[in-house]
Amino acid sequence: MTNFLVHFRSPDLERLHKQGQFWHIFFCNGGVVISQNEKDIWTVHMPLPPDTNTELLDPYEVVFKVLGGSSRGHKIDIDEILVTSAWTGHICVAEHYGSNRGQVFLSGDVAHQNIPLGGYGMNTGLGDPFAIGWKLAAVINGYGGEETDVEWVHGEGQGTVISTDEKGESLRDRIRSHVLTNDGENKCLGVEMGSRNFPSPIVLQGTDDLETPEWNEKNYIPSTSRGARARHVFLRDGDTSIHDLLGFDYDLVDFTTEGNFASSFKEAASHLGIPIATVHLPNEQHARDLGNVALCCLALEQECHVTFG
Ligand SMILES: Cc1cc2nc3c(=O)[nH]c(=O)nc-3n(C[C@H](O)[C@H](O)[C@H](O)COP(=O)(O)OP(=O)(O)OC[C@H]3O[C@@H](n4cnc5c(N)ncnc54)[C@H](O)[C@@H]3O)c2cc1C
């Protein structure tokens, strides 16, 4: 299919954020809206049949239609249409990356194209000249030979990868298992969300046998173990995340009715010059249970939870 892209400027946050703040929204009609700067620059993509004459499309109407999802259009104020274009997703790869005599090399989209959803096109496009650069340097400086990289399908024979015979099946199995075990660039929630400050001089070392979930780079396991990122939980109003209440430095969440623990801790912190904010949540039993707070805060008679904001 073809996709029509409209890049535009609109300060109409009231209507754009009608369903709340977002980065991407994927609508049931196949359209997408992307917030580019959290302020006034946006992009919509609208899927269309491949034979559509996109020159006849009105970009304003396209924006309204995408934002309306599967219902009628959702009008917003638009200050300026910045760019419109049409694009079609491809997955393809050139048969050769270099000329026979090794004097010309291809890089970027002309050598291989990816559907943009993974965000790999420009990344791999920039990777090519880098890879060509160090290999060329090796050849020119005399320490590199003519061997090409071993690729997945190298030497397997034309068409093996799509053949239905045993050889094709086994090659596909090898590629599948390679992809599954080397997918770190798009499955790395453990790296993105799961970093821990433990052991650390700023985190209380307890004597109990608190269990810390196993860490791995692919998965993030929300936890309130010592030094872990404070876990997200919605509060009783069903709308506010506990993260919305945390500040920039240290936060102390006090779930007790009176809130005395937080205030005494704050006093001590202020005496030591430690920037600490307190969040008093007296009626949040669910958050309190989920947070395992009793396990986390030995220093405060097992009632509070110290986190990084
Ligand atoms: C909607 C969308 C979202 C994307 N998002 C991402 C992303 O998040 N991350 C990412 O890494 N990649 C993304 N990409 C892919 C990325 O944009 C491309 O992979 C990248 O631009 C390719 O760069 P390039 O220099 O190889 O080719 P191009 O950017 O296509 O540059 C080729 C240039 O050559 C010019 N040209 C063509 N023919 C001639 C000629 N005969 N004479 C002179 N000039 C000519 C063209 O006008 C063009 O300017 C996205 C692509 C799309 C469509």
PDBQT file of the ligand as one rigid body, heavy atoms in Angstrom, charges set to zero:
ROOT
HETATM    1  C1  LIG A 401       8.047   7.248   6.864  1.00  0.00    +0.000 C 
HETATM    2  C2  LIG A 401       9.467   6.842   7.032  1.00  0.00    +0.000 A 
HETATM    3  C3  LIG A 401      10.013   6.782   8.305  1.00  0.00    +0.000 A 
HETATM    4  C4  LIG A 401      11.341   6.400   8.479  1.00  0.00    +0.000 A 
HETATM    5  N1  LIG A 401      11.842   6.337   9.749  1.00  0.00    +0.000 NA
HETATM    6  C5  LIG A 401      13.117   5.954   9.928  1.00  0.00    +0.000 A 
HETATM    7  C6  LIG A 401      13.657   5.873  11.255  1.00  0.00    +0.000 A 
HETATM    8  O1  LIG A 401      12.983   6.133  12.254  1.00  0.00    +0.000 OA
HETATM    9  N2  LIG A 401      14.940   5.474  11.397  1.00  0.00    +0.000 N 
HETATM   10  C7  LIG A 401      15.723   5.169  10.316  1.00  0.00    +0.000 A 
HETATM   11  O2  LIG A 401      16.885   4.826  10.504  1.00  0.00    +0.000 OA
HETATM   12  N3  LIG A 401      15.231   5.233   9.048  1.00  0.00    +0.000 NA
HETATM   13  C8  LIG A 401      13.953   5.617   8.828  1.00  0.00    +0.000 A 
HETATM   14  N4  LIG A 401      13.456   5.692   7.548  1.00  0.00    +0.000 N 
HETATM   15  C9  LIG A 401      14.299   5.296   6.411  1.00  0.00    +0.000 C 
HETATM   16  C10 LIG A 401      15.252   6.403   5.972  1.00  0.00    +0.000 C 
HETATM   17  O3  LIG A 401      14.545   7.596   5.726  1.00  0.00    +0.000 OA
HETATM   18  C11 LIG A 401      15.969   5.939   4.706  1.00  0.00    +0.000 C 
HETATM   19  O4  LIG A 401      16.480   4.644   4.912  1.00  0.00    +0.000 OA
HETATM   20  C12 LIG A 401      17.114   6.881   4.390  1.00  0.00    +0.000 C 
HETATM   21  O5  LIG A 401      16.624   8.184   4.130  1.00  0.00    +0.000 OA
HETATM   22  C13 LIG A 401      17.902   6.393   3.172  1.00  0.00    +0.000 C 
HETATM   23  O6  LIG A 401      18.948   7.291   2.937  1.00  0.00    +0.000 OA
HETATM   24  P1  LIG A 401      19.702   7.268   1.594  1.00  0.00    +0.000 P 
HETATM   25  O7  LIG A 401      20.657   8.418   1.631  1.00  0.00    +0.000 OA
HETATM   26  O8  LIG A 401      20.257   5.914   1.320  1.00  0.00    +0.000 OA
HETATM   27  O9  LIG A 401      18.597   7.498   0.454  1.00  0.00    +0.000 OA
HETATM   28  P2  LIG A 401      17.648   8.750   0.235  1.00  0.00    +0.000 P 
HETATM   29  O10 LIG A 401      17.348   9.456   1.517  1.00  0.00    +0.000 OA
HETATM   30  O11 LIG A 401      16.499   8.219  -0.569  1.00  0.00    +0.000 OA
HETATM   31  O12 LIG A 401      18.545   9.707  -0.606  1.00  0.00    +0.000 OA
HETATM   32  C14 LIG A 401      18.731   9.511  -1.990  1.00  0.00    +0.000 C 
HETATM   33  C15 LIG A 401      18.789  10.885  -2.641  1.00  0.00    +0.000 C 
HETATM   34  O13 LIG A 401      19.157  10.733  -4.025  1.00  0.00    +0.000 OA
HETATM   35  C16 LIG A 401      18.358  11.611  -4.792  1.00  0.00    +0.000 C 
HETATM   36  N5  LIG A 401      18.328  11.066  -6.169  1.00  0.00    +0.000 N 
HETATM   37  C17 LIG A 401      17.640  10.007  -6.642  1.00  0.00    +0.000 A 
HETATM   38  N6  LIG A 401      17.879   9.838  -7.946  1.00  0.00    +0.000 NA
HETATM   39  C18 LIG A 401      18.764  10.781  -8.297  1.00  0.00    +0.000 A 
HETATM   40  C19 LIG A 401      19.435  11.108  -9.539  1.00  0.00    +0.000 A 
HETATM   41  N7  LIG A 401      19.230  10.412 -10.647  1.00  0.00    +0.000 N 
HETATM   42  N8  LIG A 401      20.280  12.155  -9.535  1.00  0.00    +0.000 NA
HETATM   43  C20 LIG A 401      20.526  12.859  -8.414  1.00  0.00    +0.000 A 
HETATM   44  N9  LIG A 401      19.933  12.597  -7.219  1.00  0.00    +0.000 NA
HETATM   45  C21 LIG A 401      19.073  11.567  -7.182  1.00  0.00    +0.000 A 
HETATM   46  C22 LIG A 401      17.015  11.585  -4.111  1.00  0.00    +0.000 C 
HETATM   47  O14 LIG A 401      16.263  12.739  -4.450  1.00  0.00    +0.000 OA
HETATM   48  C23 LIG A 401      17.436  11.601  -2.638  1.00  0.00    +0.000 C 
HETATM   49  O15 LIG A 401      17.622  12.901  -2.145  1.00  0.00    +0.000 OA
HETATM   50  C24 LIG A 401      12.135   6.081   7.348  1.00  0.00    +0.000 A 
HETATM   51  C25 LIG A 401      11.585   6.148   6.050  1.00  0.00    +0.000 A 
HETATM   52  C26 LIG A 401      10.271   6.517   5.900  1.00  0.00    +0.000 A 
HETATM   53  C27 LIG A 401       9.704   6.592   4.487  1.00  0.00    +0.000 C 
ENDROOT
TORSDOF 0
